[in-house]
Amino acid sequence: MTPSAQPNHRTALDTVKHATDTPGTEQPWAELGLKQDEYERIREILGRRPTGAELAMYSVMWSEHCSYKSSKVHLKQFGEKAPESDALLVGIGENAGVVDIGQDYAVTFKVESHNHPSYVEPYQGAATGIGGIVRDILAMGARPVAVMDPLRFGAADHPDTRRVLPGVVSGIGGYGNCLGLPNIGGEVVFDDCYQGNPLVNALCVGVMKHEDIHLAQASGTGNKVILYGARTGGDGIGGVSVLASETFEAEGPAKRPAVQVGDPFQEKLLIECTLEIFKERLVAGIQDLGGAGLSCATSELASAGSGGMRVELDTVPLRDSSLSPEEILMSESQERMCAVVEPDKVGRFLEICEKWDVIATVIGEVTPGERLEIYWHGEQIVDVPPRTVAHEGPVYRRPYERPPWQDQLQADDAAALPRPGTGEELRAAALALVSSPNQAAKSWITDQYDRYVLGDTVLAQPEDGGMIRVDDSTGLGVAVATDGNGRYAKLDPYRGAQLALAESYRNVAATGARPLAVTDCLNFGSPEDPSAMWQFAEACRGLADACRTLGTPVTGGNVSLYNQTGDAAIHPTPVVGVLGVIDDVNRRTPIAFAEQGQLLYLLGETREELGGSAWSQVAHGHLGGLPPAVDLERERLLAEILIAASRDGMIDAAHDLSDGGLIQALAESCLKGGNGARVVVPDELSPFVFLFSESQGRALVAVPRSEEVRFNDMCGARGLPAARIGVVDGEEIEVQGQFSVSLRELREAHEGTLPALFG
C-alpha cells in the first residue's frame, strides 16, 4: 500500500451511517488498486458509497491475487474437463484438495506462490510462503507432513541473484525446519527472464482420516466466531493481496506494502493446538488467515455458510494499539486461524488454546441474516453481502492473441546449431551440461533443509519424487513431484503445460507410486498484456486436456500474474505438482545405481528433439524451435510399466529422462549410487542425439540380471520400446567408442557449481 492509501487515524470513524449521509466523499480507491468501474460496482452493490473499512475489504478481496478476476474464465476448464476420479474427496474451491489413498486415509496437498514478497524481502517472503501453505493444509483438518519448494531465479552469476537466493533458501529452511516438517523435493531453475521477478512456490502435503475433513464455512445461527493464534500487527498490511497484483516497474515495485513477518514457533503451537481441537470435534467451520487476512476469513466463512456473521472488530488482539479498523481488516499478520464453534463447545476450545499458549478470542457470531456486519466499539463500519466480497468479484475476459514473435521463435530451430561430433567434444559437452547451474547438484540448497525429520521420509531430493510413509503397519505412502519447464512453455504454452504435467506424472511413477491428482501454480506475466494472456489461456487449455487424458484431476492451486518487470515478462511457467499413492514404501524405486552388474535399459523412443533443451541453453544460450512432442498415452503406458516393475521387483532403480536427456540421468544415477556405467550407442542414433535429446515418455532403469527376461516380456507384451543399452560397472561413465569420464571428475563438476556461486 502506498503512503497515500494508508488510513488516517485522526479522521472521524467512517460508519455505515456516515457513508450513507456523505455520498460525495472522495475515497482512495485507485491507490488501493481498484479500477473506477470496480469502485462504481461496489457503490451499486451497497446502494451507497462504501465505508473506509468496506473499501479496504473489497480492495484486497477483489485484487488479482485473491479474486482470480483475470484467470477464472480459463480456470473453469479444470472443472469442465475434469476426469472422473473415485479418489477425489474435495476438489477446487476449498483451501486445498483432498484425495482418498485407501485404508481410510486421505491426503490433502496444494502449491501456492509468494513471488513478489520474496523479491522485496527474500527471507520473510519465502518463510511466510511456507507458513501460509502449511495453514491451508491444516485448515482442511490434516496434519502437515512435508513441504516442497519449486524455485526460479535470475542468472546464477547475477549480483541480485546472490541477494535473493540465499535469503529465500534461508527463509524456507528456517521456517520449515522450525516446524519440524521435512522438505522432500522441489526445483531450482536459473534463467535471465526471472531477473527481478523470482518465483517462490511452496507446496505442502497433509494426512488425515476421511472423517477428519473440515471445510471453510460458517453455519449454525448463534455459533461463535473465534480468532486464535498470533496477535494482529501492522506487518503485511495489504501484503501479498496488493503486492502480487501489480507489475514491478523497471526502476522498482510501484507498491511495496510491508511483507508479512513469520514466527514458526508460534505456528508450531498453532498446528498442535488446532489438531487437538479437531480431535475433539470442536469446530463447525475453519479458515486460515493468509492473503487479505480478516477480510478474507470473515467474508469467505460467511459466504460459504448458511447465514450471516457479526464481528466485533475491536475485540481482535493487537500487537499495535494504533491500528485503524481498515488496517486490522487488511493486515496479513501470520499464524492466525478463524474457527466457527458451537456455544457449548467454546469453553473447551478456549481451554485447549490456553494449554498450548495460543491466544483465542471470541470476535463474533453467526447470524440468521445474509449480511456480514462488522462493528468497531459499537459503531457499524461494515454491512455487506459476503458473497460479493468473497466470491462475486469482477470477472474479466481479457483480450489475448498469439504474439507476433511466436512464429519466428519457433522457426529458430535448435537442430541447426553446431553440435559436438568427436568423442572429446561430446565429453566436453557432457561435463559442461552436468556442471551448468540448472543441471548441477542442488545439495548446497537442500542440505539447508531437514529432509528426514519425523522419520517418515523414504525418498527426498535428488530423487525423482519425494515419498512419505503414511502408515507404519502397512507401509502405505504417497509420492509427490513438481515440475515446470518455462523454456518449453515459451516455445509453445499449450504443449509446455502438458510437458510439465507429463514430467511430474512420470517422476511420481518412477518412484513406484500411482499418480492420482494434480495441483498447479500458474506463474505468468501481466494479464493486461494480450501476449501473456494468450500464453496463460493456452497453458490452461493444455493442462486441462492433459489431465483429462491421464485421469488426474486438478484439485486446486494458485495463479500468480503480473510476474514481469516493466515490459519484460517471465517465461510462462506453469508449475505442476502430482501426488501418487504406493501401497508399500518398501517397494519404492530410487534413482541410484547401487549394484554393479545391473543391466541398463532405456524405455521409450529417442528422437532428435532439442528445442528448449538444456544443451541448447548451455552450449549456445539459445531458445528456439519447438519443444519435444507430447504423447500422453505413451506416458500412461510408461507409468504402468514403471509401477508394475517396482511392485514386482523387476527393477532396482529408475530415473526419468527430461532436462539434459540421457547423459544427465546417467550422471545423477551413477553419482547417487557410487557406481559407474558402460553404455553403447544404438545403431539407429547418433551419439549426440542419444546423449542430449530431450524426447519425452522415456526412463532409464536398472534391471537385475535375474529379472531381465521377465522385464523384457512385460515391456514387449504391452508394446513399450525397451532397449538394453549398457551395464552398471566400474568407476567411470563410458560411452563406448566415444569417451569416458571418471566419477571423481564428474562429481567435482556436478557438485562444485553452486558452492562456488553462493558458498
C-alpha positions in Angstrom: 0.0 0.0 0.0 1.4 3.4 -0.9 1.5 6.0 1.9 -1.4 7.9 0.4 -3.5 4.9 0.8 -2.9 4.4 4.5 -6.0 5.1 6.6 -5.8 8.4 8.5 -6.1 7.6 12.2 -7.1 11.2 13.0 -10.2 11.3 10.9 -13.6 10.5 12.4 -14.8 6.9 12.3 -16.4 6.2 8.9 -19.5 4.3 9.9 -22.2 2.9 7.6 -24.5 5.7 8.7 -21.8 8.3 7.9 -21.2 6.7 4.5 -24.9 6.9 3.7 -25.1 10.5 4.7 -21.9 11.6 2.8 -22.2 10.1 -0.7 -19.8 12.6 -2.3 -16.8 11.9 0.0 -13.7 11.2 -2.1 -12.1 7.8 -1.5 -8.7 6.4 -2.3 -10.0 3.6 -4.5 -7.3 3.9 -7.1 -4.5 3.9 -4.6 -5.9 0.6 -3.2 -5.7 -1.0 -6.6 -9.3 -0.7 -7.7 -10.4 0.4 -11.2 -13.1 3.1 -11.4 -15.7 0.7 -12.8 -15.0 -1.6 -9.9 -15.5 1.2 -7.4 -18.7 2.1 -9.1 -19.9 -1.5 -8.9 -19.2 -1.5 -5.1 -21.4 1.5 -4.8 -24.1 -0.2 -6.8 -23.9 -3.3 -4.7 -24.2 -1.3 -1.4 -26.6 1.3 -2.7 -24.2 3.9 -1.3 -20.5 4.7 -1.1 -18.5 2.1 0.9 -17.1 3.0 4.3 -13.3 3.0 4.6 -13.4 -0.5 6.2 -15.6 -1.8 3.4 -13.4 -0.2 0.7 -10.4 -1.9 2.4 -12.1 -5.3 2.3 -13.3 -5.0 -1.3 -9.9 -3.8 -2.5 -7.9 -6.7 -1.1 -10.6 -9.4 -1.9 -11.0 -8.1 -5.5 -7.3 -8.0 -6.1 -6.0 -10.2 -8.8 -4.3 -12.4 -6.2 -7.5 -13.1 -4.2 -10.3 -12.9 -6.8 -8.7 -14.5 -9.9 -10.6 -11.9 -11.9 -8.5 -12.3 -15.0 -8.0 -16.0 -14.8 -11.2 -17.6 -13.6 -12.7 -17.8 -17.1 -9.9 -20.1 -18.1 -9.6 -22.0 -14.9 -13.1 -23.3 -15.2 -11.8 -25.8 -17.7 -10.2 -27.7 -14.9 -13.7 -28.4 -13.6 -15.4 -28.8 -17.0 -12.8 -31.2 -18.4 -12.1 -33.0 -15.1 -11.7 -36.7 -15.4 -13.9 -38.9 -13.3 -12.0 -39.9 -10.2 -13.0 -42.2 -7.4 -10.2 -40.9 -5.3 -11.2 -37.2 -5.3 -12.9 -36.3 -2.0 -12.6 -32.5 -2.0 -11.9 -30.5 -5.2 -11.4 -27.0 -6.4 -12.9 -24.2 -4.2 -11.6 -25.2 -0.8 -8.3 -24.3 0.9 -6.8 -27.4 -0.6 -7.9 -30.6 -2.5 -8.3 -33.9 -0.7 -7.8 -37.4 -2.2 -8.5 -40.9 -0.9 -5.4 -43.1 -0.7 -7.0 -46.1 0.8 -7.2 -47.7 4.3 -9.4 -44.8 5.4 -6.6 -42.3 4.9 -6.9 -39.1 2.9 -4.2 -36.8 1.7 -4.5 -33.0 1.1 -1.9 -31.1 -0.9 -1.6 -27.7 -2.6 1.0 -25.4 -4.1 0.9 -21.6 -3.9 3.1 -18.7 -4.8 4.9 -16.0 -2.8 6.8 -14.5 -5.6 6.7 -10.7 -5.2 7.1 -10.6 -1.4 10.1 -12.9 -1.8 11.8 -10.4 -4.1 11.1 -7.5 -1.8 12.2 -9.3 1.3 13.6 -12.7 0.5 13.8 -14.3 3.9 10.4 -13.3 5.3 8.7 -13.6 1.9 9.8 -17.2 1.5 9.3 -18.1 5.1 5.7 -16.8 5.2 5.1 -18.6 1.9 5.8 -21.9 3.7 3.8 -20.8 6.7 0.8 -19.9 4.6 0.6 -23.1 2.6 1.0 -25.1 5.8 -2.0 -23.4 7.3 -4.1 -24.1 4.2 -3.4 -27.8 4.7 -4.1 -27.6 8.4 -7.4 -25.8 7.8 -8.6 -28.9 5.9 -8.3 -31.0 9.1 -4.9 -32.6 8.2 -1.6 -32.9 10.0 1.0 -31.3 7.7 3.7 -33.9 7.0 6.0 -32.5 4.3 6.8 -29.4 2.2 8.4 -28.8 -1.2 9.8 -25.7 -2.9 9.8 -25.1 -6.7 12.0 -22.0 -7.1 13.1 -19.9 -10.1 15.8 -17.2 -10.0 17.6 -14.9 -12.4 21.0 -15.7 -13.9 23.1 -17.7 -11.3 26.0 -15.3 -11.5 24.0 -12.0 -11.3 24.6 -9.9 -8.1 20.9 -9.7 -7.4 20.5 -13.5 -7.5 23.2 -13.6 -4.8 21.0 -11.3 -2.8 17.7 -13.1 -3.3 18.6 -16.8 -3.4 20.4 -17.2 0.0 17.6 -15.2 1.7 14.8 -17.3 0.1 16.6 -20.6 0.9 17.2 -19.5 4.5 13.6 -18.4 4.9 12.3 -21.8 3.6 14.7 -23.8 5.7 14.4 -21.6 8.8 10.6 -21.8 8.9 10.2 -25.4 7.7 12.9 -26.7 9.9 11.5 -25.0 13.0 8.1 -26.5 12.2 9.7 -29.9 12.1 8.5 -30.6 8.5 10.7 -32.4 6.1 11.4 -30.7 2.8 11.2 -33.6 0.4 11.8 -32.0 -3.0 11.2 -29.2 -5.5 13.2 -27.5 -8.2 15.8 -24.7 -8.6 15.9 -23.1 -12.0 18.1 -20.2 -13.2 17.1 -18.0 -16.2 17.6 -14.4 -17.1 13.8 -14.0 -17.5 13.4 -14.3 -13.7 15.8 -11.5 -13.0 13.9 -9.0 -10.8 11.0 -11.4 -10.6 11.9 -14.7 -8.9 9.3 -17.4 -8.4 9.0 -18.8 -4.9 6.3 -21.5 -5.0 5.6 -23.6 -1.9 3.8 -27.0 -1.6 2.6 -28.8 1.5 1.2 -32.3 2.0 -1.1 -33.3 4.9 -2.6 -36.6 6.1 -5.9 -37.3 7.8 -8.6 -39.8 8.2 -11.7 -39.4 6.0 -13.9 -38.3 8.9 -11.4 -35.5 9.8 -12.0 -33.4 6.7 -13.0 -29.8 7.6 -14.4 -27.1 5.3 -14.4 -23.3 5.4 -17.9 -22.3 6.2 -19.9 -20.5 8.9 -23.2 -22.3 9.6 -25.4 -22.5 12.6 -27.1 -19.4 13.9 -25.6 -18.4 17.3 -22.3 -20.3 16.7 -19.3 -18.3 17.8 -16.5 -16.9 15.6 -13.2 -17.3 17.3 -9.9 -15.8 16.1 -6.9 -17.6 17.5 -3.2 -17.6 17.1 -0.8 -14.6 16.9 -1.9 -11.0 17.6 -2.6 -8.8 14.6 0.1 -6.3 13.7 1.0 -3.8 11.1 3.2 -6.2 9.1 1.7 -7.3 5.8 -1.0 -4.7 5.6 -2.2 -5.1 2.0 0.7 -7.6 1.8 0.5 -10.3 -0.9 -3.0 -9.4 -2.0 -1.9 -6.0 -3.3 1.8 -6.7 -4.0 1.1 -9.7 -6.1 -1.5 -7.8 -8.2 0.8 -5.3 -9.9 3.7 -5.4 -12.3 7.1 -4.4 -11.0 8.3 -1.3 -12.8 11.8 -1.3 -14.2 13.0 1.0 -11.5 11.4 -1.0 -8.7 8.0 -2.1 -7.5 5.3 0.6 -7.6 3.7 -0.8 -4.4 5.7 -2.3 -1.6 3.4 -2.9 1.4 5.1 -4.4 4.4 5.9 -8.1 3.8 4.5 -10.4 6.4 6.8 -11.5 9.3 6.7 -15.1 10.3 7.1 -16.8 13.6 7.5 -20.6 13.1 7.4 -21.4 16.8 4.0 -19.7 17.1 2.9 -21.7 14.0 4.0 -25.0 15.6 1.9 -24.2 18.6 -1.0 -23.3 16.4 -0.7 -26.6 14.5 -0.7 -28.8 17.6 -3.5 -26.7 19.2 -5.6 -27.0 16.0 -5.1 -30.7 15.7 -6.2 -31.3 19.3 -9.3 -29.1 18.6 -10.1 -31.2 15.6 -9.6 -34.4 17.5 -12.3 -33.3 20.0 -14.7 -32.3 17.2 -15.0 -28.7 18.4 -15.3 -26.8 15.2 -18.2 -26.4 12.7 -16.0 -24.5 10.2 -12.5 -23.2 9.9 -10.4 -20.9 7.8 -6.8 -19.8 8.0 -5.8 -16.2 7.7 -3.5 -15.7 4.8 -3.8 -13.3 1.9 -6.3 -10.5 2.8 -6.3 -11.5 6.4 -9.5 -11.0 8.3 -11.2 -9.6 5.2 -10.8 -13.0 3.6 -11.5 -15.2 6.6 -14.7 -13.5 7.6 -16.2 -13.0 4.2 -15.3 -16.5 2.9 -16.7 -18.2 6.0 -19.9 -16.2 5.9 -20.2 -16.6 2.1 -19.9 -20.4 2.2 -22.2 -20.7 5.2 -25.9 -20.7 5.6 -26.3 -17.4 7.4 -24.7 -14.1 8.1 -22.0 -13.0 10.5 -21.5 -10.3 13.1 -17.9 -9.4 14.1 -16.8 -7.0 16.9 -13.5 -5.9 15.4 -12.3 -4.0 18.5 -12.0 -7.4 20.3 -9.2 -8.5 17.9 -6.0 -8.9 19.9 -3.4 -6.4 18.5 0.4 -6.0 18.6 -0.1 -2.4 17.8 -2.9 -0.5 19.5 -2.7 2.3 17.0 -4.1 0.2 14.1 -7.2 1.5 12.5 -10.1 -0.8 11.6 -9.1 -0.7 7.9 -5.6 -1.8 8.8 -6.8 -4.6 11.1 -9.0 -5.9 8.2 -6.2 -5.7 5.7 -3.4 -7.0 7.9 -1.8 -10.2 6.7 -0.1 -11.0 10.0 0.8 -14.6 10.1 0.0 -17.6 12.3 -3.7 -16.9 12.7 -6.8 -19.0 12.2 -10.6 -18.3 12.4 -13.0 -21.0 13.7 -16.7 -21.3 14.0 -17.7 -23.1 17.2 -21.0 -24.1 18.8 -21.6 -22.2 22.0 -21.5 -25.2 24.3 -18.0 -26.1 22.9 -16.4 -22.6 23.2 -15.2 -23.3 26.8 -13.3 -26.4 25.8 -12.0 -24.7 22.7 -10.5 -21.9 24.8 -9.1 -24.4 27.3 -7.1 -26.1 24.6 -5.8 -22.8 23.3 -4.7 -21.8 26.7 -3.0 -25.2 27.1 -0.9 -24.5 24.0 -0.3 -20.9 24.9 -2.3 -19.7 21.9 -4.3 -16.5 22.2 -8.0 -17.1 21.4 -10.8 -14.5 21.3 -14.5 -14.7 20.5 -14.9 -11.9 18.0 -18.4 -12.6 16.7 -21.1 -15.0 15.9 -23.1 -16.5 13.0 -26.4 -14.6 12.5 -29.7 -15.6 10.9 -29.4 -12.9 8.2 -27.4 -12.8 5.0 -25.1 -9.9 5.8 -21.5 -9.6 7.1 -21.7 -6.9 9.7 -18.6 -5.6 11.4 -18.6 -3.2 14.4 -16.0 -1.0 16.0 -16.7 0.0 19.6 -20.4 -0.4 19.0 -20.4 1.5 15.7 -21.2 -0.4 12.5 -18.4 0.0 9.9 -19.2 -2.9 7.5 -22.6 -4.1 6.2 -22.1 -6.1 3.1 -23.4 -9.2 1.3 -20.4 -11.5 2.0 -20.6 -13.3 -1.4 -20.0 -10.0 -3.2 -16.7 -9.7 -1.3 -15.5 -13.3 -1.4 -17.0 -15.0 -4.5 -18.7 -12.5 -6.8 -15.9 -10.1 -7.6 -15.1 -8.8 -11.1 -14.7 -11.3 -13.9 -12.6 -10.1 -16.8 -12.4 -11.6 -20.2 -9.1 -10.1 -21.0 -8.2 -9.8 -24.7 -5.5 -12.3 -25.8 -3.7 -13.0 -29.0 -0.8 -15.1 -30.2 2.2 -12.9 -30.1 3.7 -11.8 -33.4 7.1 -13.1 -32.5 5.9 -16.7 -31.8 6.3 -17.9 -35.4 9.9 -16.5 -35.6 10.8 -18.1 -32.3 9.5 -21.5 -33.3 11.3 -21.2 -36.7 14.6 -20.7 -35.0 15.2 -24.5 -34.8 17.8 -25.7 -32.4 18.6 -28.5 -34.8 20.6 -26.0 -36.9 23.0 -25.3 -34.0 26.6 -26.5 -34.3 26.9 -29.7 -32.3 29.8 -31.8 -30.9 30.9 -34.6 -33.3 34.1 -36.2 -31.8 34.3 -38.1 -28.6 36.3 -35.4 -27.0 33.8 -32.8 -28.0 31.0 -35.0 -26.6 32.9 -35.4 -23.4 33.4 -31.6 -23.0 29.7 -31.0 -23.8 28.6 -33.6 -21.2 30.8 -32.0 -18.4 29.6 -28.5 -19.4 26.0 -29.7 -19.1 26.2 -31.5 -15.8 28.1 -28.6 -14.2 25.8 -25.9 -15.5 23.7 -24.1 -12.8 20.4 -25.7 -13.8 21.8 -29.2 -14.1 24.3 -29.1 -11.3 23.7 -30.7 -7.9 21.4 -28.7 -5.7 22.8 -30.1 -2.4 24.1 -26.7 -1.4 20.5 -25.7 -1.1 18.8 -28.9 0.0 21.4 -29.5 2.8 20.0 -26.4 4.5 16.6 -28.2 4.8 15.8 -31.0 7.1 14.6 -33.7 4.8 14.2 -36.6 7.2 12.6 -35.1 10.4 9.6 -37.0 11.7 11.2 -40.2 10.4 8.7 -41.0 7.6 10.7 -39.6 4.6 11.7 -42.6 2.4 12.7 -40.6 -0.7 13.8 -36.9 -1.0 15.7 -34.7 -3.4 17.6 -35.5 -5.6 15.2 -38.4 -6.2 12.6 -38.1 -9.0 9.9 -37.6 -6.4 9.7 -37.2 -2.6 8.0 -40.0 -0.8 6.4 -40.1 2.7 5.3 -43.1 4.7 1.7 -42.6 5.9 1.0 -45.9 7.8 3.8 -47.7 9.7 2.0 -51.0 9.9 1.2 -51.4 6.2 3.8 -49.2 4.5 1.2 -47.1 2.7 2.7 -44.0 1.4 2.5 -41.1 -1.0 4.9 -39.6 -3.5 4.9 -36.0 -4.8 6.8 -34.3 -7.6 6.7 -30.8 -9.0 7.9 -29.8 -12.5 7.6 -27.0 -15.0 9.9 -26.0 -17.8 9.4 -22.4 -18.7 11.6 -22.7 -21.8 9.2 -25.3 -23.2 6.2 -23.2 -22.4 7.8 -20.1 -24.0 8.1 -22.1 -27.3 4.6 -23.5 -27.0 2.5 -22.8 -23.9 -0.1 -25.4 -24.7 2.4 -28.2 -25.1 4.7 -26.7 -22.4 1.9 -27.1 -19.8 1.3 -30.7 -20.9 5.0 -31.4 -20.7 5.1 -30.1 -17.1 2.3 -32.5 -16.2 3.9 -35.3 -18.1 7.2 -34.9 -16.3 5.7 -34.6 -12.9 3.5 -37.6 -13.6 6.5 -39.6 -14.9 8.6 -38.7 -11.8 5.9 -40.0 -9.5 5.6 -43.2 -11.4 9.4 -43.6 -11.5 9.3 -43.9 -7.7 6.8 -46.8 -8.0 3.7 -44.7 -7.0 0.5 -44.5 -8.9 -0.4 -40.9 -9.9 -3.7 -39.7 -8.5 -4.2 -36.0 -8.7 -2.8 -32.6 -9.6 -2.2 -29.2 -8.0 -0.8 -26.3 -10.0 0.8 -22.9 -9.6 0.4 -20.9 -12.8 3.1 -18.2 -13.0 2.7 -15.7 -15.8 3.2 -12.1 -16.9 0.7 -9.3 -16.9 -2.9 -10.2 -17.8 -3.2 -6.7 -19.4 -0.7 -7.9 -22.0 -2.6 -9.8 -24.7 0.5 -12.0 -25.4 0.9 -13.0 -21.8 -2.8 -13.7 -21.6 -2.6 -15.9 -24.6 0.1 -17.9 -23.0 -2.0 -18.3 -19.9 -5.1 -19.3 -21.9 -3.1 -21.9 -23.9 -1.4 -23.3 -20.8 -4.7 -23.8 -19.0 -6.2 -25.4 -22.1 -3.2 -27.7 -22.5 -3.1 -28.7 -18.8 -6.9 -29.3 -18.6 -6.7 -31.5 -21.8 -3.8 -33.5 -20.5 -5.3 -34.0 -17.0 -8.4 -35.5 -18.7 -6.3 -37.9 -20.8 -4.1 -39.0 -17.9 -7.1 -39.3 -15.5 -5.5 -36.9 -12.9 -8.0 -34.2 -11.8 -6.8 -30.7 -10.7 -7.7 -30.4 -7.0 -6.7 -26.8 -6.6 -3.7 -24.5 -6.8 -2.8 -20.9 -7.4 -2.5 -18.3 -10.1 0.3 -15.7 -10.0 0.1 -13.0 -12.6 1.9 -9.7 -13.1 5.3 -11.5 -13.0 7.2 -9.0 -15.1 9.4 -6.0 -14.7 8.3 -3.2 -16.9 7.5 -4.7 -20.3 9.7 -7.8 -19.7 7.7 -10.8 -18.6 9.0 -14.1 -17.2 8.7 -17.2 -19.4 5.2 -18.6 -18.9 5.9 -21.0 -16.0 3.1 -23.5 -15.2 4.4 -25.5 -12.2 2.6 -28.8 -11.9 2.5 -31.0 -8.8 1.4 -34.6 -9.0 0.6 -36.8 -6.0 0.6 -40.5 -6.2 0.0 -43.4 -3.8 2.1 -46.5 -3.2 0.8 -49.5 -1.2 4.1 -50.3 0.4 7.0 -47.8 0.5 9.4 -50.7 0.9 8.8 -51.3 -2.8 9.9 -47.8 -3.8 12.3 -47.3 -6.6 15.3 -44.9 -6.1 17.4 -43.4 -8.8 20.7 -44.7 -7.6 22.6 -47.5 -9.5 23.5 -49.2 -6.2 25.0 -52.6 -7.5 27.4 -53.4 -10.2 26.2 -55.8 -12.8 22.7 -54.3 -13.1 21.5 -54.1 -16.7 20.6 -50.6 -18.0 17.5 -50.3 -20.2 16.3 -47.2 -22.0 12.5 -47.2 -22.1 10.7 -45.2 -24.8 11.7 -43.8 -28.1 14.5 -41.3 -28.7 14.2 -38.7 -31.5 16.1 -35.6 -32.4 14.3 -33.2 -30.1 16.4 -30.3 -29.0 14.1 -27.3 -28.9 14.3 -25.6 -25.5 16.8 -28.3 -24.4 19.4 -27.8 -21.7 22.1 -28.5 -24.3 21.0 -25.6 -26.5 20.9 -23.3 -23.5 24.3 -24.3 -22.1 26.2 -24.6 -25.3 24.7 -21.7 -27.2 22.5 -19.6 -24.9 19.7 -20.5 -27.4 16.0 -20.7 -27.1 14.0 -21.5 -30.2 12.2 -24.2 -32.2 9.5 -26.5 -30.9 9.6 -28.3 -27.5 9.6 -32.1 -27.5 6.4 -33.8 -28.7 3.9 -35.0 -26.1 2.4 -38.5 -26.2 0.2 -38.8 -23.2 -0.9 -42.4 -23.9 2.8 -43.3 -24.0 3.3 -41.5 -20.7 0.5 -43.5 -19.2 1.9 -46.8 -20.6 5.4 -45.9 -19.3 4.0 -45.2 -15.9 2.1 -48.5 -15.8 5.4 -50.3 -16.6 7.4 -48.4 -14.0 4.8 -49.1 -11.3 4.4 -52.8 -12.1 8.1 -53.3 -12.3 8.7 -51.6 -9.0 5.9 -53.6 -7.3 7.1 -56.9 -8.7 10.8 -56.4 -8.0 11.8 -56.3 -11.7 13.8 -53.1 -11.4 16.3 -51.8 -8.8 16.5 -48.2 -10.0 14.6 -45.8 -12.3 15.2 -42.2 -13.4 13.0 -40.3 -15.8 14.6 -38.6 -18.8 13.9 -34.9 -19.1 16.1 -31.8 -18.8 19.6 -32.7 -20.1 18.5 -36.0 -21.6 20.2 -39.4 -21.1 23.6 -38.1 -20.1 22.1 -36.1 -17.2 20.1 -39.0 -15.9 23.0 -41.4 -16.3 25.3 -39.0 -14.4 22.8 -38.5 -11.5 22.1 -42.2 -11.1 25.8 -43.2 -11.2 26.8 -40.5 -8.7 24.0 -41.3 -6.3 24.9 -44.9 -6.3 28.6 -44.5 -6.4 28.9 -46.9 -9.4 29.9 -46.3 -13.0 28.3 -47.5 -16.2 29.2 -48.6 -19.7 26.7 -47.8 -22.4 26.6 -48.4 -26.1 25.0 -46.0 -28.6 22.3 -47.8 -30.6 23.0 -48.1 -34.3 20.0 -46.0 -35.3 21.0 -43.0 -33.3 24.0 -40.6 -33.4 26.0 -40.3 -30.2 24.9 -36.7 -29.8 21.2 -37.4 -30.1 21.5 -40.5 -27.9 23.0 -38.4 -25.1 21.4 -35.0 -25.3 17.9 -35.4 -26.9 15.0 -34.5 -24.6 12.4 -36.7 -26.1 9.6 -37.4 -23.6 8.0 -40.5 -22.3 11.4 -42.1 -21.5 13.1 -43.6 -18.5 16.4 -45.2 -17.6 16.1 -48.3 -15.4 18.5 -50.7 -13.8 17.3 -54.3 -14.1 18.7 -57.2 -12.1 20.1 -59.9 -14.4 17.7 -62.4 -12.8 14.7 -60.3 -13.9 15.8 -59.4 -17.5 13.6 -62.0 -19.3 10.5 -61.2 -17.2 11.0 -57.4 -17.6 11.5 -57.7 -21.4 8.4 -59.9 -21.7 6.3 -57.3 -19.8 7.5 -54.4 -22.0 7.0 -56.4 -25.2 3.6 -57.6 -24.2 2.5 -54.0 -23.5 4.2 -52.5 -26.5 6.7 -50.3 -24.8 10.1 -50.0 -26.6 12.8 -51.2 -24.3 16.4 -51.3 -25.4 19.3 -52.7 -23.4 22.0 -50.0 -23.6 24.6 -51.0 -21.0 25.5 -52.2 -17.6 26.4 -50.8 -14.2 30.1 -51.3 -14.0 33.4 -49.7 -12.8 34.1 -46.2 -11.5 33.5 -44.2 -14.7 30.9 -43.5 -17.3 32.0 -44.9 -20.6 30.2 -44.3 -23.8 31.8 -47.0 -25.8 33.7 -45.8 -28.9 33.3 -42.2 -27.8 34.6 -41.1 -24.4 34.8 -41.9 -20.7 34.8 -39.7 -17.6 35.6 -40.8 -14.1 33.0 -40.5 -11.3 35.6 -38.4 -9.4 35.8 -35.8 -12.2 32.1 -36.0 -12.8 31.3 -35.4 -9.1 33.6 -32.4 -8.9 31.9 -30.8 -12.0 28.4 -31.6 -10.8 28.7 -30.7 -7.2 31.1 -27.8 -7.3 28.9 -25.2 -9.2 26.5 -23.9 -6.6 29.0 -23.7 -3.7 31.3 -21.7 -6.0 28.5 -19.3 -6.8 26.9 -18.9 -3.4 29.0 -20.6 -0.8 
